[in-house]
């Protein structure tokens, strides 16, 4: 049965087919249809989120659906359309963030799909909320309460269902035995490297002696990459010989691709196991160019830095290796552009939201590949307890660069974007002038510079620090970035600096260029003087600074002809 005209509903055809199938046959527990013609209670949506998520888990489904714009009369469904949060896509993105604030581990919709089916020549708007199943062993709550479906009603989740979810066994793929794999299928060079990395990580003389006395099988058993003489998935992934990667159900691989300014592929390479040393090979392909920028309007010379911190790139790629869902197949991608690098790996993002990881006290509910992660820590490949992600953010913060972007909306892959350039000068100036800002505040500033949706309380926090201006729907970073946060002092551009600062600028300029006319000194200082000064007052200020330096016998003119003379450093 067709509920709408497919020929006239060609965009995003996949979701039109899903909607058609859901309307024809569905399980009440994992799909809910609502008219929601103009508005709908957020708290009730949250309860539906909890109920459908839990029911999807119990029915071994990956996700469920909440559909707005479909009515039901006498068990017959009709498309009626919805105006819920219509007109601005950012409202829907912001709503995902709002839901995440009140659910287990910050869970939110995989996606909110907006489609426009045509029925009898008339176009309607339908919203499809894709709800992830509760994580294995962890029921999904809404404001600390668990819900389920009872027919078409929402009721508290029964205790036996809570117990059923909590008792679920999470199998560690990386610890399972890879059938037919033996120690002969491993790479000898990779095993030797693992030994050296392990001794380096442990850094204890008695452990070094113990490892040196072991044969390869004993060492691999010690680090649990072999169990009862058999090779685990983790052992083959890290140390396997690429000639035997067919032993995996789907051979793991990493693909590096280089894109030009026009978006066309310029180069690529595919890397196979062993993964213990693959990161260095991939990193060698990355063009890590020198980037120059002025972190503050009041500095004279630019900072030079590599576009990408080498530790950060290695950590993010190793995180892809550690957290990939290898049962999904697919490969890890490293896509390099002129000003950014994107890392993509199969699997959902276990913390659900990056904000959770940035909390100092955050602990992950579980590791997807526990043995693999532990082995990579032991071999000095990744950091522990999600500290690596926080450190990656702090590295970008220290460079005044944009924060990494985590796109986890699909629910089937994680995409991390690292920027190799400045996006917004005001953002850079704020970070330079206020190194005391905590990571969460910088994260919020980064959302503003990228035009991402914000919660009112987060905007209020930034306003209280006088870091943003404009309405909540059109925020921008304050141009008065140098305003003091801690003591309420006036803007630097209004209060100015002491004379020593300006004199140092003049001296540094003369050291660099050896001489300067008064007009050049004027150009150097003019925009750095307080805005409250008139043009005449600025002229007098510059003249007095030069006179003071001359009186102290630091500078002098190279000619008595004032029209032709230059200021120079006194020998």
N, C-alpha and C positions, 0 to 999 in steps of 0.2 A: 504493500500500500504506500502510495506517495502522498505526503502531507503538504507538499509545496512544489513549485515548478523548478526542477533542477536546471533546466536549460537557461533560465533567467537568473540563476543563483550560482554563477560560475566561480566567483572568487572564494578561496579557501574551501574548495569542494569537499575536502576531507571532513570538515566539521559539519557541513550540511548532511553528509551521509551518516555521520555519527548521530546527529539530531534525529534524522528520519528513523534510524534503527531504535534509538531510545524511546521515541514516541510510539513505535509499533510494539515493542516488547522490552520489558525492563524488570529489574527486581526493585520493589518498593524501597528496600532497605538501602540501596546504594545510589538511587536516583530520586530526585524530588523536583517536581514542576510547580512553579508559582507564576501567577499573573504579574504581580509587582508592577502595576501599570505606571506608577510614578515614584513610589518610595517603598521602603521595606525596613523594618526594625533591625538595626545592626546586631543587637544582642541575640535576636532570633536566628540571624544568619550564622552567628558564632556557634549557636547550639546545633544547628544543622551541620556545620562544619565538623564538630566533634562527633556527632552521631554517624554521619556518612563515612567519615574517616575510620571510625571503629568498626562499623559494619563491613567496610571494604576489606579490612584486615582479617576479620573473622571468616569472610568468604573467599579469602585468598585472591582478592582482586588488587590491582596496583593502585586504583583510584576509583572515585565515584563522581557523581555530577549533581549540581544544583542548577536548575534551568529557570531563568526569568523570561517571561513573555509567552508562556504557554499555559492555557487554562484546561480544566478537565470537568466535563459534565457527563454524568452517567457512564463513567469509565471511558469516555471518548475525549481525546485531546484535540485542542484547537490552538493554532498560533494566533495570538492577539497582540503581540508586541509589548515592549516595555520602554519607559523613558528613564529608568533608574540610572542615575549618574550619567545622563546623556550630555553630549556636547564637548566633552574634554577628556581625552584618553588618560590624562594624568590623574584624573579623579579616581579611575579604576586602579591605577598603579598605587596611588596613595592608600586606597582601601585595602589592598593586599598587605601593606605595611601596618595598617590599623588592626587587622585581624591577627597578625603575627604577634602583636604585643600582649595578647591574652590567651595564647594557646601553648601547648606543650613544646618546649624547646624552640619557640618562635615559629612553629609551622604556619604555612599560609598556602594559598591556592597555587597549584602548579602554574596555572594561567587563567586569565579571564578572557574568553573569546567572544568577540562582538561580531555577529553575522546578520545578514539581512535577507532572509528567505522571502520569496514572492509567492503569494497565494491569490489565485484568481486575478492576476494582474496588479495586485497591490503589494507594496514592499513593507515588511515589518522588521523591527529591530528585536533580536533575541540575544540574551547574554547567557553564556555557558561557563559556569564556575567549575573548574577541574580540581577536585579535592584529593590529595594524596592519602593513601591508606596509612593507618597508624603504624609507626615503626615497630619492628619485631620486638616484642617484650615490653612495649611502652604504650599504654592507652593514650589517646588524644583527649585533652581536656579543653574546656572553655571556661575561663575564669575559675579554675581549680575544680570544676565539676565535670564528670564524664556523662556523655549522653549516648542513647541508642534510638533506633526507630522501633516503634510498635505499630505495625500497619502504616498509617499516615501520620501518626502522632510522634511527638518527641517525649521521651521519658528518661529518667536516670538510668545509666548503664548498670545492669544487674551485676551483683558481686561475682557470680560464677563466670560471667563474660570477662570481667576485669581480671579474674584469676587465670582464665584461659589465655588472655593476651600476655599477661605477665609471665606465664610459665612457658611461653614459646621459646624454643631453643634456637639460638642464632649460631649457625654453622660458619666456621672460619674457612673460607675457600682456600686461603693460602696454606692452611695446615693440613689439608686433605692430601692423600697420596696420589701422585700422578702415575697411573697404571703404566707398566712396561718401562718406566724410566729407571735407570740404574746410575751408579756413580760414573760409569763409562760414558754416559751421555752428557756429563758436565765438562766445562772448559777448565783445563788445568791452570791456565794463567789467571782465570777469574778466581779460582779457589785460592791461589797464592796471594792474590790481592786481598781477598777476604780475610785471610790470616793476618796480614800486615795491618789492615784497617782495624781489626778486632783488638790486636795488641796495642795499637795506638790509642784506641778509645778507652780500653781498660787502664792502661798506663800504670801497671803494677808488675814489678819484677817477677814475682812468683807465678803470675798468670802467663807472662811471656815465656817463661821456662816451661810451663805446663803445655802451652800450645805448641812450642817447638818440638816437644817430645812426642806429640801425637801424629798419627798418620792422618790422611785426608778424611777417611771414614769416621775416625774418632772425633776429629774436629767438627765435622758436619753434624754428627750426633750431639755433640756438646751444645752447639748453637741451634739445635732442633730442626735444621734443614733436612736431616735424615731422621726418620722414626722407624725403629725396628729394621734398620738396614734398607729402608725404602725412601725414595726421593719425594719430597713434598712439592706442591705447586710453587711455594716461595723459593725453595732450593733451585728448581729449574729456571724460574723467572730471573733470579739474580745471578746464577752461576752456570746456566745451561749453555751447551754448545748450539749455535744457531742452526747447524746441520740437522738437528733433531727437534726443531721447534714444532714439527708436525705432530709430536706426541700430545701437545695441547689440543683440546677440542677446537679452540680458535687461537691461532698463534699470536702472541702479543707483539706489538711493534709500535714504534714512534716515528712520525713523519714530520720533518721540518720543511716548511715552504717559505719562500721569499717572494713578496709581492712588491711590484713597482708602484709609482705614484698613481698610475692609471688603473690599479687594481688587477693587473694581469700577472700571472705567475712568471717569475724570472728564473727560479731555480728550485730544486727540491731534492731531498734524500730520505730514504727509509732506513731506520736503524732497528736491528733485531736483538734478541738476547745474546749474551748475558747483559742484564741491566745494571750490574754493579759499577760498570765503567762507562755506560752509555751517555751519561749527562755531560761528561767532559767532551765527548765527540760532538754532541749536539751544540754545546756552547761554543765550540770552535767554529761553527758555521755562522754564528750570529755576528752581524756587523755592529760592533760596539763603538760607535763613533764618538768623537769628542764634542761636547755640547757646551756652548758659552752663553751665559746669561747674567743679568744684573739683578741680584736678589733684593736690592733696596734702591730707591730713587736717590738716596743720598750718598751712595758709594761711587767711587770714581772709576774703578777698574772691574771688568767682569770676572766671574768665577768660571773656571774650566773644570769639567767633570765628564766622566764617561756616561753615556746615556743610561746604561744599566749597571747596577751593582752586581758583581759576579756572584756573590753569595746569594743574593735574592733570586737570580735566575736559576741557579742550581737548586735552591730550596723549593721553589715552586714546581720545577720539573720533577724533582724527587717526590714531592707531595702528590703529583699526578700519578706517579708509579705506585705509591703506597696506597692510594685511596681509590684507584680505578675499580669498577665492578667488572672483572674479567669475564664473568659469566654472560655478560651482555654482548660479548664480541666487540668489534670496532677497535680502533687504535687511538693512541694519544697523538694529538696534533700540537705542533709549535709553529704558529703562523706569524712570520716576521714582516712588519710593515715599516715604512720610513720613520715613524715616530712612536710606534708601540709594538708590543709582542703579545699575542693571545695564546694561552695554554688551554687546551680542551681535553677533557678525559671523560670516558663513559661512567655513569653512576650518579646518583643523587648526592646532594650536599648534606651530610649527616647533621651538622649543627643547624640546618634549615636557613638561618640568617647569619650574615657575616657579623652583624652587631653582637651576636652572642659570643663569638670567638674573641672579640675585642674587649670583652669584660675581663678584668684582671683575674677574677675568681672562677672563670669558666672551666668546666671539665667536660669532655665529650661523653655522651651516654654510652658509646661503644666505639670500637674500631672495626671497619669493614674487614680488613685483612690484618688481624691481630699479630700473627706470627711474622708476616712480611714487614709490618711496621716495626716490630721489636728488632728484627734482624737488621733493618736499615738504620735504626738507631745504633745498634751494636757495631755496624760497619761505618759509622760516622757519615751517614748519608743524609739523614734528616734530624731535625730537632724533636724534642719530646713535648707531649701535653699541649699541642697547638701553639707553643711559644713561637714556632717558626712563622706563623701567619702574623702574629703581633709584631715580630721583629721586621718582617717585610714591610709592614705599614710604617714602622718607625724609621726605616731606612729612607723611604720616600719622603716622610715628613722632614727628616734632617736635610734633605736636598731641596726642600720646598717644592717638590714635584707632586702631581696629583696622586691620590691614593689608588691602589689597585682596585679594579672593578670585578666583583664576583657576580656573574649571571647564572643563577641556579633555577630560573623560572621553569625550564622544560621538565625538570624532575628526572630526566634521563641522562643528563650530562652536566658538568661544571665547566664554565668558561671563565678564566681569569685574564684580565687585560692589565698589563703593566705599561705605563707611559714613560717615554724617554724624552719628554720636553715639557715646558711650561704651557699650561692652557689659559691661565688667567693671571695677569700681573698683580691684581689686588690680592689674590689668594697668596701668591708668593711673598708679597710685602708683609702681609699679616703674619705669616709663619716666621719670616725673618725677624720682625720686630717683637714677636711674642713667643719665644722658644718655650715659655712655661705652659703653653696651652696643652691640655691633656689630649690623648689620642682620640677620645670620643668627640671632643669639640672640633678637632681637625677633620674628623670623618664627616661631621655635619657641614662644615665649611666646604668640604669637597663636594658634597651633594648639591650645595647651592651653586658652585661654579659650573657644575654639569647640568643644572636645570632639572634635577631629580625631585620627586615629591617629598614633602616634609610634613612632619607632625607639628601641630600648633605649639606644643610645649617645647619642642626642639627649636622652633623659630623664636619663641619667647626667650629661650636661653641665649641665643645668638644676639638678639636685640638688646638684652640686658648688658651684654659685653660691647654693644655698639659696633658690631662687626658686619651687620647686614642692614640693608635699607629696602624700601619698597613693600608692596603688598605680598601676602603669603603666596598668592598665585603667580607673582612675578618678582621674586626676590633677586637681589643682586648684592655682591660683596661691597662693603662700604669703601669708597675711594679714600676716606680718612682712616686708612688702615693702621696708622701709627698712634691712634689714641690709646692712652694708658688704660689698662684694664684694672690694675691693682689699686692705684691710688687716685683715680679720677682726675688726673692732670689734663690740661688742654691738649689739643692736637699739636703734634710736633711742628706741623706746618704753620701753626699760629704762634706757638711759643718760641720756636727757633732753637738753636744750639748755642753753647757758649763759644766765645771767640776762638778758643784753641782749635775747635773742630774746623772752622773755616780757614784758619791759618795753616793747619795741617794739609788741607786740600790744596791750597796754593803751593806749598812746598813740594808735595808729592807730584803735582802737575809739572813743576819746573824740573824736578828730578827726571821725570819721564820724557819731557819734550825740550828741556834745556833753556828755553826762553818763551816768553809770552807777552803779547801786547796787552794793554789795559782792557781793550775790547774783549780779548779772549778770556781774561780773568773775570770780566763782567759776565760773560756767557757761562763760565764755569759755575759761578756762585748764584746767579740771579734766581733761578727756580728753587734754590735750596734755602734762600732767606725767607723769614716769616712772611706769610701772606698779609698780615696786618700792617706791614710797612708800606708806605707810599713809594712810588718810583724815586722820588727825590731822596727819601730816607734810605732806600737801598743803595743809591749812588753814594751817599755820604758814608754808609756802612762799609762799602767796598774801599772807598778812599782811606778811611781810618784804619782798616785792616792792613792795607799795603804800607801805610805810613808807620804803623806799629812794627811791622816786620823789618822795615828799613832802619828804624831807630835802634832795633836790637841787632843790627848788622847781620841779618839773615839773608836779605835780598837787597839788590841794588839795580839801577838802570845801566844799560850798556852804552848810553849816549846822552849828551846834554840836550840834544834836540828832542823835545817832548813829542813832536809829531812822528819821529822815526824810531824812538827808543823802545827797547823791550825790557821787561823785568827778567832778571836772571838771579840765580843763587850766588851769593857772595863767596868767593874762593877763600 
